[in-house]
Amino acid sequence: MLKMDYDRALYYTHRSEWDNLLILMVRTKDHFLAKKIEHFLHAYNFEKDYRVIEKHLYSLLRYIEHANGIIDQEMGYGSMYETMY
């Protein structure tokens, strides 16, 4: 299930588990997620400008949030913000 991939990507990113994030990048069926992870890991390892690393990190996190939101809508859960207010 893809939702588990997004949860794992978020967890590995939060915990700075780059090896596990790399493994997830290879195993996931979501090509957009794999590409976002690839760009972030490449920037993290080779980029000297922190703004570029930050840009790729935020891009990855935004995609994870977007994909989780779509899955939640398809499953009829609604967003976290809808249930709070």
N, C-alpha and C positions, 0 to 999 in steps of 0.2 A: 504494500500500500504506500502511496506517495506521501501521505500525511506523516507517516513515521519518518520518511526521509527528511522532511522539513523540520520536524522536531529534533531529529538527530543533528542536522546541520546547525540549528540554533544552539543546541547544547554544546556541540564540539567547538563552535565559535566562541561561545561564552566562556568555556573552560580552557581555551587555547590549545585544544587537542588537534594540532595540525595534521598529524599522521592519520588519525581517524577521519578527519575531514577529507583528506586525500583519498582514502579508501572509499568513502561515501561518494565522492566525485566519480570514481570509476564505476561503482556498482549501481548508481541511481539510473532509473529509466527516464527521468526528466532531464532532457538535454539543456534546457535553459538553466536549471539549477547547477548542473555540472559545469557549464560555462562560467556562471557567476562565481562558483567556488574556484575554478581555475584562474580567473582573473585576479581574485583576491589573493590566493596563495602565491601567485607569481609576483604581484606587487609587494606582498609582505616579505618575500625572500630577496627580491632584487631591487626594489625601488628605494631610493634615498630620500625622496620627498614624502614626508608624512601625509601631506594633503592628498596625494594620489592613493596611498594605502587606505586612508580614511574614506575616500570616494568609493573605492571598490568594496570596502567593508559595508558601508551604508547601502550600496547598491544590492549587495547580497542580502542584507537584513530586510530591505524593502521588498525584495522579491519573495523571500520566505513569508513575510507578513501577507503579501498579496495572494500568494498561492494558498496559504492556510485559510484566508478569508473566502476564497472561491470554493474550497472544499467544504468549509462550514456552511456556506449558502446552499451548496448542492445537497448536503445532508440535512438541511433545515434547522441548523443550530442558530443562525443569525450571528452577528458579531458580538464581541464582548461588550462593546459600547452600547449596543441596543439593549442588552439585558441589564446594564447598570443604571440606565436613565429611563 
